[in-house]
Amino acid sequence: MRVIVVDDQELMRRGLTMLLGTESGVTVVGEAGNGQEALAVIEATDPDIVLTDARMPIMDGVELTAAVREAYPGLPVVILTTFDDDELVHRAIAAGAAGFLLKDAATEELIVGMRLALKGGLVIDPKVARSALARRREPEPDTDAVDPFAALTPAEQAVARLVATGATNGEIADVLVLAEGTVKNHVSALLRKRDQRDRTSLALLLARALR
């Protein structure tokens, strides 16, 4: 797994690079101090995954995520932060982030999260998920007709992104730390809101929107 590490704090960046360097099968192929620098490093190193801080000058982690999604749609971005910020989580998921983890996560959790992100999963730290998934977003009728993710709650958006990958209810429950019944309820709500007859058509609709 080829990784680039992005953080404006050099001490944190170097520390994370050293930590990842001790893990079997993980190679840090580049570092950057902000999102703008990261785009150049991505172009030069062709990583498998990007691990970035959320809050940085010039271009932050969410802006980097959006730029990567546009220029390198198959490259997952996992955002790291010390902040348990519901709005930041929402922005990161909306931008297409593959993961949102706290910097105090154990190394094993970080590696497992990165590997899951590489497989197309959405990884959210349980402490963040319990808070962020409880929020409800106001509907956005102006964009609902063209954006299948519009007017969805943060929880529904998180489930929708995993439905688009073909994940089962059980797999989604494991990733988002939810009961399988809760996931089933969210999928039913998605089918109703997106006016789809079955899960396959729903997944295709959502997958097209994520391209």
Protein Blocks (a to p, Z undefined) as FASTA:
>chain_A
ZZddddfblklmmmmmmmmmmpghiacfbdcfbfklmmmmmmmnopabdcddfbdghiaf
klmmmmmmmmmmmbccddddfbdcfklmmmmmmnopabdcdfkbcfklmmmmmmmmmnop
acddfklmmmmmmpccdddfklmmmmmkgoiafklmmmmmmmmnopafklmmmmnopafk
lmmmmmmmmmmmnopabfklmmmmmmmmmZZ
